[in-house]
Amino acid sequence: MMNAINILNLLDEGSERLKVGIRKKINIDLIKLTTNTYFKAIPLKDLFNILKKYGVVALQEDNTEWSGMLAGASETVSFAIAPISSKVENRYFPYSNAMLFLQWYKMESGKYEITTYVS
């Protein structure tokens, strides 16, 4: 069984690259979700389900699957992403060439305008 230090060392050794074709497919689905749509809440579950459809997971700073909430009227955040198949003891090996970016703005109506893409 691997300990946390061994896992972190493996994470530092480098990881695979997200293929351009998968990135394009993810971004097409993200555009379909967010174009001309305003949301009552930031649609994290929907965004993360699109990633999972393509075998990708969003990560926290410690390379575990992201969990939490977002707050504020306007913000931009980025998430490291990794192949789901890279999981070792609750940690993932992030892609070396890709991240998920999410920007939101809460309008006077109380609904959110969302912009998101995988770089």
N, C-alpha and C positions, 0 to 999 in steps of 0.2 A: 504494500500500500504506500502511496506517495504522500509525503508530508507537504505542508504549505510552502516551505522553502524550495523544495524540488519543483513544485508546480510553478512558482514564480520564476524560477530559473528557466524553465521550459518556455514560459510566456515571453521572456526577454530574448530568446534565441531567434525570434523571427516567426513569421506566420505566412500563411498563404495569401494570395491576392484575389480580390473579388473579380470575377470575370466580367468583361465589359457587357456581354450579352445579358447576364443576370442583372447587372446594375441598370441597364436600359429597361428591362422588364419591370423591375421594382419601381423605377421612376415613373413609368407609364401608369402603373396602378396607383401610385401616390398622387399623380396628377388627376386621374379619374376621380379619386376620393375627394380631393380638395377643391377642384375647379368649380367656380360658381356656387359654392356651398358655404354656408355659415353654420357654425356649430354652437350648441348650448354649452358644451364643455370641450376641452381639448381631447380629441379622439385618439388617445394613446393606444387603447386596445385595438382599434381598427388599424392604426399605423403598424403596430407590432404584429398583427395578424398578417398583414401584407408581407412583412419580412419573413415570417415563419413559412408562408406559402412557398418561398424560395429557399428555405433551409437556412435562414439567417436569424440571428437574435441580437437585440440591443443590450448593451452592457453598462454596468456601473463602473466606477473607477477601479474597483478591485477585480474586474473581469468576471464578475458573477452576473447572472441575468438581471437586467434592470427592473427594479420595483420601486414604486414611490409615487409621488404626485408632483405636479407642476403648479405654480401659483404666480399671480401677478397679472396686470393688465396688458403688459407687452414685454416680450423677452425673446431671446434667441438662445437655443441650447444645442449642444452637439452630443451625440452618443457614439462611442466606439461600437462597432458591430463585428460579429464573428459567425463562422459557420456553426450551425447547431451540432454538427458532427464532431467538432473539436472539443467537446466537453470532457473534462477530466476532473472528477471530484468537485463538482459545482462551479468550476472555473472554465473559461473558454479562451481560445487563442484568437485574438482579434485580427481582422484583416489588416495588412500593412498599408493598403492603399485606399481605404474607404471608411467613411463615417456617415451617420445619419444626422442631418441638420433639420431643426424644427424652429420655426418662428411663428409667433402668434401675436395677435392684436385684438383686444376686447373692445368692441365698438360700443357706442352709446346705447344701442339696443340690448346690450348684454350678451350678444353672440360674438363668437370668436371667428376671425379670419385666420386661416392657417396656410403657411407656406412650408413645404417640406421636400427634401430630396436626399438622395444618397450621392455623395461626391465620388 
